[in-house]
Structure formats: C-alpha cells, structure tokens
Amino acid sequence: MNVANGDFPMNADPFRADIARHIWNTKYRWRDGDVIRDRTLEDTWRRIARALAAVEPNDPAGWEQRFYDILQDFKFLPGGRIQAGAGTGRRVTLFNCFVMGTIEDSLDSIFDSLKQGALTMQQGGGVGYDFSTLRPTGLPAKSVGSIASGPVSFMRIWDAMCATLLSTGARRGAMMATLRCDHPDIEEFIDAKRSPGALRHFNLSVLVSDDFMLAVRQNQDWALVFPAEDIAGNGEIVERGWSGRQGPVPCRVIRRVRARALWERILRATYDYAEPGVLFIDRINRLNNLWYREHISATNPCGEIPLPPYGACDLGSLNLTAFVREPFTGKARLDFDDLRAAAAVAVRLMDNVIDASQFPLAPQAEQARASRRIGLGLTGLADTLILLGLHYAEEPARRLAAEAMCAICYAAYAASTGLAKAKGPFPFFERDKYLSGEFARQLPAEIQEGIARHGIRNSHLTAIAPTGTISLLANNISSGLEPVYDFCFSRRLLELDGSYAEYELRDDAFRRWRLLNPEGPLPSTFVNTHQLPPASHLAMQAALQPYVDNSISKTINVPQDFPFADFKDIYDRAYDLGLKGCTTFRPNPVTGAVLSAVDADTGAAHCCTIEREAD
C-alpha cells in the first residue's frame, strides 16, 4: 500500500470526511434508546455480517468473516435499510423499497392500498404505485353513480399520508407514481407538480410504450383510452395492454390527441420543473427475466428496480474506488479479480437479506421469496475513472466502465448459479422459459449451461442505484455511475438534536489528489457533471445497460439556459440507445436548489440537482 499514491492503511480512521461520520452517526449507527450499541464503524460492519450470516445452514462463522471482509474499507455498501436494521432486532424491513399491489378501481381498494402503503412506509420502505387502473376524471363511478375524481386526486391523499408519517418522526418518505401514456388523465398527471409544493413526496414517471413512440415519430393521432368493461358508452374500441390485466383488453377511446404534442407536453413539464420522468415500459417488460409470469407497470421510487405488484428491491453497491491499485500513476489499474470475488460474496449476502428481513405485508414476503430478486450495482464510477487517469466523456472511460459492470454481472450470475446448486433455485424459476428470455440469451454460454444444469438462485441480479447517502458514508465518493457533482460544495443536514449544520463536501478523488498535489491546476480528467454534455451522460448509461437486468437510476443535469430543442433530443437519444428510462434536471423556480458550490479550482458553474436516493 502506497500512502503517497493516495492509498490508506486499513487501521487508519475510516472516516476521512466529516460528512461520512455524520451519515454513520445519524443514519446507520445502532442506538437502543439512549444506549449506543455500535461504538465504532467496525461494530456496525460486524453487526450486519453476523446477522446475515446467521441464516446460513453451514459455517455461519466463516460466512460472517467473508461478509465482514467485503464490508470493511467500504468495499461493498449494502442498501441503507440493511445497514440500519440488520442485527438490531427491530421490527423493520431490510428492503429499501416496494411496488405495492394493483389498485382496483373501487373506493375500498383505493383505501386498502393507502393503508398498505402507510404500513410499508412506517417500517422504512419506500413505495411505488401505478395509478393507471383508476378511472379518469369525469366518468361515472362503477357502482354508486357518482363522478370519478381521477388518479391525481387520490395521489394527493397518498401525499398527505406520507407527510403525516414524517411528522411522527418516521424515515423520510419516498414514493413513485406512474401513469400510462394512453390514460385519459395523462395531461393532468404531467402537470401535477407545476405548482411549488404539489405532490412533494412523489416522484412521477410516465409509462411510455413503443407504439406511442412510433406515433410520435410518425406524427399520428394517439388514442386516450380506458378498459371498456369498466365504463359505459358507445364508440370506438381498441385493443391495448393495460395495468393489472392479463394481455390486451378491449379499451374504449375517450378522446384523441396528437402524439407529438403530448410527447412535447411531457418534455416541456420536465424541462420546466424536473418531472415527470420517462419509463420505456415495453422495453422493461421485454427484457424482464420473469417475462413469462410478470407484467411490470411500476418501479421503486428511484427507478432502478422495475417491479411487479408487491415486489421489493434488495440493493447493494460495490465501491469501485476500493478496487483501484496505484492510483494517479502510470500503473493505475482496476483489480478485476478482487472485484469479481467481492461480487460473488455480495450476492450471497444479499440473498441472505431475503431470509433475514421482516416484511410489512405477507404478499411482499411471498413475492420476495419466490423471485429472490436482488440489485447488485456499482458506485464511485466517476472517482474511479479519475484515479485511473480517464476522462468520463471519452471512449476509454466507457470501455473500462462497461468492463467493470460486465465483470460484476457475470460474477453475480455465476455465484447465483452456484447458490442454486447448494440451496435451490428461486421458486418461480422455469428453466426453458427463463433461458429463452432476451437478457438470459445474451449471457456467456458457460453461465447459460450452469443455469440449465442447476437453475439460478435469484431471478434478477444487477441494478445501478443512485447511492446518494451510502456514497457519502464512503467518504463522499461519486454516486452510482453519475459524474462527480462538484469537487467541493456545501450541504445543510439535520443533526440528531434537531439542529442543522452546514457540511463542506470534498469529493474523495479530489481530496486524495490534493494530498499529493496541494497546489496547481487539476488534471483534465477532473470534470464535473456540469462540464459534460448530455450525450456523454447517455453514452455512459448505454455502455452499462447491457449488463443490468433490472435498470439504472441516472439523472442528467443541464444548465438553466439549455435550449428546449436540445433538451427534447436527450429523450429521443435515450430511446434510440436502448435505455429503459430517462430522468433529467434543469434548475428552475419550482424545484429550487438543494446544494451550493464551494470553489473547487474548477471554475465550473454550479447548478442544482435533485435527490433521488435509494437509501
């Protein structure tokens, strides 16, 4: 280990940044009333490792040590709910987020769904809902003859519920709401957050179909519809797939709009106030490993885990910076062997989370244990590229990033196949159907052969989350696959005593460079998100997408004066590049700023971002 090159000894203080200590102390340190159980960060790692190894039928002590080995030095960062809850004995879920059950179009079902969401959030889980099943505004209700108020009106009730839970001291709420692009209330949904403070606890995403994108590009009319069996009337009927229904169903055309005008309305809203995001839902379903039994119409709040009703996301991220050897030198390299080995152990740890966790609702437990979905990803990518002397926007950086994600993906699938041999495949596994899936067909032959012989333990294995909080815990490494936001900036955070304190955040790669080079300009590889064109963001996301069977949470930041015509092109390029979704952020009066920049020797203009944290 070479301290002069920016490496640090294992026995050094793990917190090289005040923000890291704050995050551990306020979010993940185990406190039992007034009694502090985790005296040190090592205690936290030991607690997590011991709790998750306890479900092992053989050699739990050995697995505890293996789990601890990947946790120390921030090599592997489990999702925040795992860190906060594992081994505490609290009745909390270890899963970060859930997609809730289908909301049937009745008042009983609506309020049952509201209750289920409240119970889930009370235990620390974020929630996602598809509101497409609710009849549009102005149509007669099915049974009592009253007039329907539409999905957005009920979303306001969910928003109030979330705010009420927060007032009781519960964890910060997070919700995702989706609506089909052919729902008659889609325009109201698009504009739902135009007013400051409206639906502030929701992220919004439009479910965009391939047919809609074709209609946009051919400048055709687009039918807004609802299932015909649920509404009276005459007129045109079309066949459409619909949320909560098996296969295409007859739908009554309520009215028609120009597809291109609707698409522009979506993008104009996003340009003006950062929402809604866009989910390319047909692509999500086509690439779903469980295509043979699931239809997905919602995601977790940050969008990296598309899920069926009652599905849950079990998240963890490998910190790529921990696998860099001899940084800032001509010999700088990523240790792929160590990365693959850590990925294999991480898969086992995350698989054990499913058996160790509490679940707010019985259907959530059933779905999680039957599919055994996990989402193993990476974080610290941008810092890793800087340590290796690579520029985020250039092809060698994308090639290295893709190679890293490929290594994680294939190691995870091989490990899961080995787990299936030892513990059995996931209950929903059907060999021939699984192997005929579009993603599975792209796996190396030896992995496909292993799945054919032994099955696979987990239906899905990879996802890239935003990792906002856990990346701060790891001494403020860059988040997920995002470029460095800024090399120095300030952040106002809540302390345990209810007061607020301002923290100066220095990016880890920047801090390590300045230890070696206190003076002088930064190398050209030190680029932040505001110095990169959207095409560079999209190209990096596209480079990693082939190795991600779930999805990727990514926000493309653009400056306030970014032309709308160029902004629209981002989404068209995202669709053409084969991405599963797209989220952007442009500073505006509605969203406001959440961060403020501090001089970082970059001369970069600061712009704000949005927090879409999975942890």
CORSULFEN-V889589 format. One record per helix or strand. SS is the DSSP state (h for helix, s for strand). FROM is the first residue (numbers start at 0). LEN is the number of residues. If there is no record, write none. Layout:
BEGIN
SS;FROM;LEN + SS;FROM;LEN
END
This chain:
BEGIN
h;2;3 + h;17;11 + s;30;2 + s;34;2 + h;40;13 + h;59;15 + s;75;3 + h;79;6 + s;92;1 + s;96;3 + h;106;16 + s;125;5 + s;139;1 + s;146;1 + h;150;17 + s;174;6 + s;182;1 + h;185;5 + s;201;7 + h;209;8 + s;220;7 + h;227;3 + s;236;4 + s;248;10 + h;258;15 + s;276;4 + h;280;6 + s;297;2 + s;305;2 + s;311;2 + s;314;5 + h;319;4 + s;323;2 + s;332;2 + h;335;21 + s;357;1 + h;361;10 + s;374;5 + h;380;7 + h;394;29 + h;430;5 + h;439;3 + h;444;10 + s;461;1 + s;463;1 + h;467;6 + s;483;1 + s;487;7 + s;499;7 + h;507;9 + s;527;1 + h;528;3 + h;533;12 + s;551;1 + s;554;4 + h;563;13 + s;580;6 + s;595;2
END
